[in-house]
Amino acid sequence: MSELATDLTDDDMSLARRIAAGDRSAIELMMRRHNRRLYRLARATLRNDAEAEDALQDAYLHAYRSMSQFRGDARLSTWLSRLVLNECFARLRRSARRQNVIPIVDAPDYAEHADAMTAHDDAPDEALARAQVRALLERKLDELPELFRMVFVLRSIEEMSVEETAQCLRIPEATVRSRHFRARSLLRESLAQAFDLAERDVFEFGGARCDRIVAGVLSKLSGDAARTP
């Protein structure tokens, strides 16, 4: 094990012991350290902002109550990710039962997977453009099949290694690679289609703008006519 990995394991165990002892400052440190990654994982799984927040909170509560079971066999982030996924898949199963439908994609066997935009630093039009691009990307991510979507979020957005992603999702590393490749291909194709459609509407002209220009010209013509002897 590398020195860095050893340091991470020691830090994880120290934090886990403090949490198990009821240290609230350690609980807050854990949440702030892992919030972004775990929220993104929950959001990728549930495809709903509010549900993802609720699932993450419940997973943290479960982590607090069961922290004494953490043995350091995997990183704390991986252990927490599994708890989040378990909570997410439990919610999906409950939702499926309520709707009396079968989920489109089966959950992994074990569940029986851009920093906040600094708009104040951008010009308003640039911030709006970034928000629109991000919304498009999030919408296209939501359209990916679940198993591809989770791998993409962990590998491309959170930049987790193949090994850590495989541990988190409990799938072979080769499966991580193939799903990541497939997810990138599907996402690239979907985005390309969206931009192809958008190209047709570049500098779109019509509607209110058309009426405004026509009215302006006619008004000026009327004015000119009135001034002509």
Contacts in CASP RR format, 6 or more apart in sequence:
PFRMAT RR
TARGET T0000
AUTHOR 0000-0000-0000
METHOD contacts of the structure
MODEL  1
MSELATDLTDDDMSLARRIAAGDRSAIELMMRRHNRRLYRLARATLRNDA
EAEDALQDAYLHAYRSMSQFRGDARLSTWLSRLVLNECFARLRRSARRQN
VIPIVDAPDYAEHADAMTAHDDAPDEALARAQVRALLERKLDELPELFRM
VFVLRSIEEMSVEETAQCLRIPEATVRSRHFRARSLLRESLAQAFDLAER
DVFEFGGARCDRIVAGVLSKLSGDAARTP
1 9 0 8 1.000
8 75 0 8 1.000
9 72 0 8 1.000
9 75 0 8 1.000
12 70 0 8 1.000
12 72 0 8 1.000
12 75 0 8 1.000
12 76 0 8 1.000
13 70 0 8 1.000
13 72 0 8 1.000
15 26 0 8 1.000
15 29 0 8 1.000
15 30 0 8 1.000
15 76 0 8 1.000
16 67 0 8 1.000
16 70 0 8 1.000
16 72 0 8 1.000
16 76 0 8 1.000
18 25 0 8 1.000
18 26 0 8 1.000
19 26 0 8 1.000
19 27 0 8 1.000
19 30 0 8 1.000
19 63 0 8 1.000
19 64 0 8 1.000
19 67 0 8 1.000
20 67 0 8 1.000
20 68 0 8 1.000
20 70 0 8 1.000
22 64 0 8 1.000
27 60 0 8 1.000
27 64 0 8 1.000
30 60 0 8 1.000
30 63 0 8 1.000
30 76 0 8 1.000
30 80 0 8 1.000
31 60 0 8 1.000
34 76 0 8 1.000
34 77 0 8 1.000
34 80 0 8 1.000
35 56 0 8 1.000
36 115 0 8 1.000
37 77 0 8 1.000
37 81 0 8 1.000
37 158 0 8 1.000
38 56 0 8 1.000
38 59 0 8 1.000
38 80 0 8 1.000
38 81 0 8 1.000
38 84 0 8 1.000
39 52 0 8 1.000
39 53 0 8 1.000
39 56 0 8 1.000
40 153 0 8 1.000
40 157 0 8 1.000
40 158 0 8 1.000
41 81 0 8 1.000
41 84 0 8 1.000
41 85 0 8 1.000
41 88 0 8 1.000
41 113 0 8 1.000
41 150 0 8 1.000
41 153 0 8 1.000
41 154 0 8 1.000
41 158 0 8 1.000
42 51 0 8 1.000
42 52 0 8 1.000
42 53 0 8 1.000
42 55 0 8 1.000
42 56 0 8 1.000
42 59 0 8 1.000
42 84 0 8 1.000
42 87 0 8 1.000
42 88 0 8 1.000
43 49 0 8 1.000
43 52 0 8 1.000
44 113 0 8 1.000
44 141 0 8 1.000
44 149 0 8 1.000
44 150 0 8 1.000
44 152 0 8 1.000
44 153 0 8 1.000
45 52 0 8 1.000
45 55 0 8 1.000
45 85 0 8 1.000
45 88 0 8 1.000
45 89 0 8 1.000
45 92 0 8 1.000
45 113 0 8 1.000
45 146 0 8 1.000
45 149 0 8 1.000
45 150 0 8 1.000
46 52 0 8 1.000
46 55 0 8 1.000
46 88 0 8 1.000
46 91 0 8 1.000
46 92 0 8 1.000
47 142 0 8 1.000
51 91 0 8 1.000
52 88 0 8 1.000
55 84 0 8 1.000
55 87 0 8 1.000
55 88 0 8 1.000
55 91 0 8 1.000
56 84 0 8 1.000
56 87 0 8 1.000
58 87 0 8 1.000
59 80 0 8 1.000
59 83 0 8 1.000
59 84 0 8 1.000
59 86 0 8 1.000
59 87 0 8 1.000
62 83 0 8 1.000
62 87 0 8 1.000
63 79 0 8 1.000
63 80 0 8 1.000
63 83 0 8 1.000
70 76 0 8 1.000
70 79 0 8 1.000
72 79 0 8 1.000
74 167 0 8 1.000
75 164 0 8 1.000
77 164 0 8 1.000
78 164 0 8 1.000
78 167 0 8 1.000
78 168 0 8 1.000
81 168 0 8 1.000
82 110 0 8 1.000
82 168 0 8 1.000
82 170 0 8 1.000
85 108 0 8 1.000
85 110 0 8 1.000
85 111 0 8 1.000
85 113 0 8 1.000
85 150 0 8 1.000
85 168 0 8 1.000
85 169 0 8 1.000
86 110 0 8 1.000
86 111 0 8 1.000
88 111 0 8 1.000
89 107 0 8 1.000
89 108 0 8 1.000
89 111 0 8 1.000
90 111 0 8 1.000
92 103 0 8 1.000
92 107 0 8 1.000
93 103 0 8 1.000
93 107 0 8 1.000
96 102 0 8 1.000
96 103 0 8 1.000
104 145 0 8 1.000
104 146 0 8 1.000
105 145 0 8 1.000
105 146 0 8 1.000
105 147 0 8 1.000
107 146 0 8 1.000
108 147 0 8 1.000
108 169 0 8 1.000
108 170 0 8 1.000
108 171 0 8 1.000
109 170 0 8 1.000
110 170 0 8 1.000
113 146 0 8 1.000
113 147 0 8 1.000
113 149 0 8 1.000
113 150 0 8 1.000
113 151 0 8 1.000
113 153 0 8 1.000
113 154 0 8 1.000
113 168 0 8 1.000
113 169 0 8 1.000
114 134 0 8 1.000
114 157 0 8 1.000
117 127 0 8 1.000
117 130 0 8 1.000
117 131 0 8 1.000
117 134 0 8 1.000
119 127 0 8 1.000
119 130 0 8 1.000
119 131 0 8 1.000
122 130 0 8 1.000
136 191 0 8 1.000
136 194 0 8 1.000
137 191 0 8 1.000
140 187 0 8 1.000
140 190 0 8 1.000
140 191 0 8 1.000
140 194 0 8 1.000
141 149 0 8 1.000
141 152 0 8 1.000
141 153 0 8 1.000
141 187 0 8 1.000
142 149 0 8 1.000
143 190 0 8 1.000
144 152 0 8 1.000
144 183 0 8 1.000
144 186 0 8 1.000
144 187 0 8 1.000
145 186 0 8 1.000
147 179 0 8 1.000
148 179 0 8 1.000
148 182 0 8 1.000
148 183 0 8 1.000
148 186 0 8 1.000
149 183 0 8 1.000
150 169 0 8 1.000
151 165 0 8 1.000
151 169 0 8 1.000
151 176 0 8 1.000
151 179 0 8 1.000
151 180 0 8 1.000
151 183 0 8 1.000
152 179 0 8 1.000
152 180 0 8 1.000
152 183 0 8 1.000
152 184 0 8 1.000
152 187 0 8 1.000
154 160 0 8 1.000
154 164 0 8 1.000
154 165 0 8 1.000
154 168 0 8 1.000
154 169 0 8 1.000
155 162 0 8 1.000
155 165 0 8 1.000
155 176 0 8 1.000
155 180 0 8 1.000
156 180 0 8 1.000
156 183 0 8 1.000
156 184 0 8 1.000
160 168 0 8 1.000
162 173 0 8 1.000
162 176 0 8 1.000
162 177 0 8 1.000
163 173 0 8 1.000
165 176 0 8 1.000
165 180 0 8 1.000
166 172 0 8 1.000
166 173 0 8 1.000
166 175 0 8 1.000
166 176 0 8 1.000
169 176 0 8 1.000
171 179 0 8 1.000
END
